[in-house]
Structure formats: structure tokens, C-alpha cells
Amino acid sequence: MAVKKKRTSEDRITKTATLEDFTVDYVETNCIGLDLGMTNGKGLPRGAAIAIYAMPGCGKTTICADAIFRIIRAHKEKGLDYKVAYFASEDCSQLLTSMGLKEYIDSGDLIYETGTTDSPLTFNMLENGYRDMLADKGKYAGVKLVIVDSITNIISETMLDKDIGAGDFGSNAKDRAQFYPKYLASCKSKGITSIFLSHIRVKQNATAYEDPKRPAITDTDMHNMDIIAKLSKIEDSKISDIRKIKVNTIFGQETLQDRYILKISTCFAKPTKNRYGRVCDCLLLIEPGKRVINTYTMRCLLEGWGYVKQNGAYYTISEELCNKFDLPENMRKNIRRKDINVFTRENLKELKEYLKLNDQYRINISEERDEDEDDGM
């Protein structure tokens, strides 16, 4: 999908004063919350440089793995190829396998590179991969999306020195500052999208390990990014039951203790930004290492646009939506939230297309909502 926008004289990324038209192409990740949180549902801008940062263990890798799986699968269903390169500073092959990506690694649709204790991932290895992508040669030929997990943990060559006293502990930041101008402009022209994961900044001389207000990147990194997304857990007693949801699995009934809601911010507060437009904060329900749950985000979206309304302990689906989906009379009012989830899950693709037609496949979530004791899918 191509969308035309107007450059403004206030372009804070390129600092230009031109008013020429330019075209932006997008690829949907089919991870609804991510698409909404990045560009109001358009997806990832082709050629964009995107930084995603969060506290350790928040689900950055899970969200990227989920998006990779959905993108490749959607293209396969249409008979198309979509090639991804994943550079991991720490081995995450077990997580990728648990999320169904092993078959794509084996087929070559996903190139997985990682470091080991004896041979860590270095900037030289990352640059070699980018050079081959831009030259369209070797195993990196045809790559359209690159994930670097995480950019702040990649080892510089100077840190491989056996004499620790000779190591330059600031070399990662220096290498990043040299890396971006070498490759990002060429990637943009060739439509290769890059996602750089990062932890939050470590406080110096403080008892707390993290500073949730800042990413562990510098102003130089931020200047070179088109989108900077912050992920943060929502801590609220109203949603504490999400960690106790019971579902039926092949092993019997299990309690999902690690399920929680993440908020993705790309516009409203520094240091987040989004050169592709103003986007409201979006909510994602996530089960780390397993999946991002699209049903939750879509249900919030339907409530935000007034298609679903709460009526005491029950819900009502609007007449417009009932007629569109030819719902029976008993589904038109006084519905349990569990039934709303079932309706949303079974009609997810159709609901997305319907909201697109009405120019409503974008954020309109007025408040944070909790999930019921349903499988959420």
C-alpha cells in the first residue's frame, strides 16, 4: 500500500524546508497492536529505521518474532517471498523456535545470526550482513527486514582485546554513530526496513538499575531513527487478573502467570518520535515467548469507536455491526464479554477490513481495559 504525504517545513528528521510530495510504502505486520502503534494500522514503513526500547524481559523479542512469523506467513499465503535477517547479540533461538519460526529458518526465509561466548556478535559481522543486503548477494540477497537485538549489546572489535585494560568501553556508541550514516540512507532507498532493539538507560551511581524514561541510546541514535517506540508494562490492580487467566491446552488446564498488557508509545512523550504521523498510544496483550494477542487490541478498538458498549456487567454490539455481520438476535445486546471475544476472534480479518473501509483502522482507545478469563485469541 502506498500513501502520499506532504513534507512540511518542520520536518524534524531531515531538517529540510521542501514541500515536495513523496510516497511511503508500508508492509503490514499483521500484529494488529504493532501496526496501530507504529502508523495507525498501515504497518511498517518500508526503508524506515525503527528503535524499540523497553525494560529487560518486557517482550521486545516476542513482539518482533510474532511480527516476523505473521509477515512471512501472510506473504506465503499469497505465493510471495519475504526474507528477514535477525542479528541477536544473545542466543534467542529457543524463543524463535517456540513461536514457530524454525521452519522459516530452515527454509532460508529467516536468516538467524547470533554470537557465542567464544565468538560474540560484532559490528564487523553486522556490517558484512548489511553490505551483502545492499549488494543483493549471497544468503542476504532479497532481505527486506532486519532485526538487531539488541544494538546496544553488539561488541566492538576493540572489546575483543584480551587485555581488558586496552578495551574501549565507549566503542559501541562510537560504532553506532559510524554505522547509521553508512547504511541507513541506502537501506531507505532500497526499501530495507531496520528494527533496532534496545534496553532502557542504566542509571549511573544509583541503586535502581533502570531509568524507564530514557532508552540506552544517545541523541545520535535518536537523530538517525524514523520511529522510536517505547514499550512499558501497565501496572494496574484492575488488570492483575490477566496473570491468572486459565486456558485449556494439550497438557490440560494451565494458568498463564506471565500474560500482561504493554503500552506502545511512538509520539506523545520524549524521547519517542514518529516521522510518519501522529499516533496515539496503543495497548498490546502479550504472553512472552508465545504470542501477541490480536483479539484484545481489536476489541479495544471496537469499543473505542463505539461498536461495542458496556452495559453494566454485559455488552452491546452496535446495530451497524450486527447488520454487517448478520448476527443473530441473541448477539445484539446483553452479551457476555467472553462472547465478544469469541465474535472478535472469529471475525478478526473481516473486522479489520471493515474498519479500514470506514477509515477507522487507527487508534481510538479512550482508556485502558482489562481482559476477561478467556483464551484471548
N, C-alpha and C positions, 0 to 999 in steps of 0.2 A: 504494500500500500504506500502510495506517495502522497505527501501532504505539503502544500506550498505555504510558506510563511514569509513574513516580511522582516528583513533585518531592520533593527531600529538603531538610532544614533547612540543608544545607551547600551549597546552590546558590551556586556562587562567581561566577556571572554576574549573576543578578538580586538576589542578597543577600536573598532572601525566606525566610521560615520556614514557608511554606504546605506542605500535604501533599495538595493537590488533584490529581486526575487531569488529565492533558492529553494531547491526541492529536498525534502528529507524522506528517506525510505525507512520503514520500520519492519522488524520481524517480531511477531507475537511469540512470547514465551509459552503461552497457554497456562502459565501460572498466574491466575487472574489478579491476585493481590499485587504481584510484582509488576505486571503490565500497568495496572491502575496507578500504583505508587510512583512509577517512573514517568509515564507520559499519558495519564488519564485513559489508559486502555489501548493505546496504539502499539505498545511493545517496546523493544529496544531499538533505538535509532541506529541504523547501520553506520559503522565507522566511528561511533561515539567512544569516548574514553570515560569509563564509569568507575567510581570508587565507592565501595560499600564497606562501612566500618561498624563495629559493634563490640560489646564486651566478649571475652572468650567464652565459647560454648553457647552463644546466643542462637546460632543456626545459620550463619553465613554460608557455610559449605553445603548444608542441607538444601537451602533455597537455590543455590547455583546448580547443584546436582539435579534437583527437581526440575528446574528450568531446562537444563540440557536434555534430560530424558523426554520432556514434553515436546521440545522443539524438534529433536531428531525423529521422534515417533510421528509427529504431525506431518513432517516432510516425507517420511517413508510411506505414510498412508496415501500421499498424493503422487508417489513414484518419483520423488525428488531426493537429492542428496543434500545433507547439511553436515559439514565437518567442523569439529570443535577440538581445540587444543587445551589441555588442562595442565598447568605447571603447579606442582604442590611442593612447598618447602618442607612439609612433613607428610609422611605417608598417610593417605586417606582412602586407599584402595578398598578397604573393608566397607567403609561407608558407601562408596560409589557402587560397590557390588550389591550391597543391601538394598539400594534404590534402583536396581535393575539395569545398571549401566555396563555390566560386564560384557554383554553380547555386543554392545557398540564399541567397546574397547577391542574385543576380538575381531570385529569386522573392519576396524580402522576408521570408523566414523568418529570415534573419540580417541585422540592421542593423549595418553597419560604419561607425564614425566614427573618424577619425584626424586628427591635426594635421599641419601642414606647417611649414617654416621660417618662412614669412611669416604663417601663421595657426596657431599651436600650439593643442593641446587644452587648454582652460582649465576651471577649476572651474565657471564660469558655464555652459559648454556641457554639462558633466556634470549639473549641477543641472537645467538645462532638460529634459534627457532623462528624468531621474528624475521630475520634475513631470508630464510628459506620460504616463509609465508609470502613475503613481499615479492620474492623472485619466482614464486609459484613452482617450487621444485621439491623433489624428494617426498618424504612422507607428509610434509606440511603443505603440499600443494592443495589448494582448494579450501583451506581453513577459512571459516567465516566468523568464528567467535573464539576468543581466547580468555581463559580464566587464569589469573595469577593469584595463588592462595598460599601465603599472603606476600604482598610486595615488600612489606617491611621486614620480612624474615629471610629474604634471599641473601645469601652470603656473597660478599665481595672477595675478589681474588686475594686482596691483601690480608683477609682474615684467615686464609689457609696457611699462612706462615706458621711454622712450628714454634717460632719464638714469639710467645704471646706479647712480649714487650714491644715487638715490632708491628703489631697489628694496629690498623687504623679503625677505631670503633665508630667513627663517624662516616665510614666509607659507604655504607648502604645509602644514606641520604645523598651523598655526592654522586653515586652511580645512578640513582633515580633521576637526579637533576640532569644528567647527561643522556639517560635513556629516553626520556619523553620526547625531546626535540628531534632525536634521531629517527624515531619510528612512528609516532602518533599521527603526524600530518600525512605520511604515506599510507598509513592504515585507513585514515579517513577517506582518502581519495580512492582506495580500493574497496571500501565498504567492509573492512575487517573491524569488528567491534571488540573492545577490550574491557574486561571487568577486573579491577584490582581490589582484592580483599585486604582489609587492614584491621588490626585491633585498635582499641582506644589508646589514648596517650597515657604513658606511665607518669605518675606524679613524682617529682624529684623531692627528696628529703621529706617524705610524707608517709604516714602509716598506711594510708589507703593505697592500694595498688593501682586503681584505675581513676581516671578523670572522665566521666561519661559525657562531658560537654565537648570534648575535643578528640579528633582522630589522631592516631600515631603517625601523622604525616605532616609535612611542612607546608608553608604558603606556596612553595614552588610546585608541590604536588597538586594543590588545590587550583592553582592557576591553569594547569595543564588539563584538568578534568572538565568534561562537559556536564556531568552529573555527579554529585556527591550525595550518597544516600546513607542516612543514619538509621540503624535498627536498634530498637530499645524494647525491653520487656515491659509489659503493662503490669504494674504491681497494684492490685486492687482486690479487696476482700470479696467483691461481687463476683469475681471470676475465678476464685480459688478452687471451685469445684471442677474446673477444667482438668486439674491434675488428678482427679479421681474418677474420670469417666471410665465406665466399664463397657467393653466391647467383646463380641464373640469372635474368636479366632480358631484356627485349626487345632490349637492347643487347649481349647476351652475358653472360658471367660477370663479376660485379663483386665487389670486396671492400668490405665496409661498415666503414670505419675508425671511424665515429662512433657505433657502437652501444655502449651501456653500460647498466649497471644503476643505477637510482635507488632510494633508500630513502625512503619517505614516513612521517613521524612526526607524530602528532597528539595524543599523550597523555603519553608516558613521561618527557620531559625538558623543562624550561623552556627557551624561552618558548612551547612548543607546548601546546595545550589542546583539549579536545573536550567540550562540554557534553552531547553526545548519547550518551555512554557511553565505557567504557574500550576502547581499540583498540590492538592490537599493531602494531609497525612492519611495513610491507608492502613488498615488492620489486616494482619495475616494470622491464621491459626496454624500452628506448626507442631509437628511431632518429630523432634530431632532424629536424624538418621533414617527416617521413614518417608515422610511426605509433607507437603504443604497442602492444606485442606481448602480446596476452592469453594466448597459449599458455604462455608462460613462467610467468606468475603462477599459472595453473590447475595446471600441472604441479607447481609448488612446493606448492600447496595439497593436491593428491592425495598427495604424498609426506609432507606434514605430518600428514595424517590416516591414513597407513599403507596407503592403497590402492595405492600404488606403492612398492616397496622395492628398494634397490640390493643386488645380489648379485655382488660383485667388479666385473668390467667390464660386467656385464649387470644387467637389472632384472626384477622380477616384479610382475605385476598381481594384486591380491588375488582370491580365488575369488568373493567377493561381487560385485565389479565385473565380472569376467569373465562371470558368470551374468547380471547385469543387462543387459549389452550384447551378450550371446550371442557372445563372442569365440571364434574357432577355437582349437584346441589349441596351435598354434604361437605364439599370442599370450599364453599363460598364464604362461610362465616363460622365463628366459634371453633376454630381449628387449633389443635394442639401444636406446639412449636415443633415437636417431633415430626408431625405430618408436613409442616412447612419445609423442614429439612429434606424429607423424602421427595417432595414435589420439586424442590430446587435441584437436588442431586440428579433426579431422573430427567430433568429438562435443562440441564446446565448449558449445553451448547445453544439450544434454541432460545433460552433466556438472554444469553449474551448477544446473539444476533438481533433479537428484538430490541434490546436496549440500544444497540448500535444504530438501528434504523431510526430510532427516536432521538438520536444524539444524546443518549443518557448513559452510554458505557464509559462513565467517568465518575469521579469521586463526588458523592453527596451523602456522606455519613455524618450525621449530626452528633452522635455520641458513641461511646464505647459500649459494646454489648457483650454479654456472656453467651457461652454455648451450652446447650442442654445435654442431658445424658443420652446422647445418640452417637452413632459411629462418626458423625460429622462429614461423611463423604457424600 
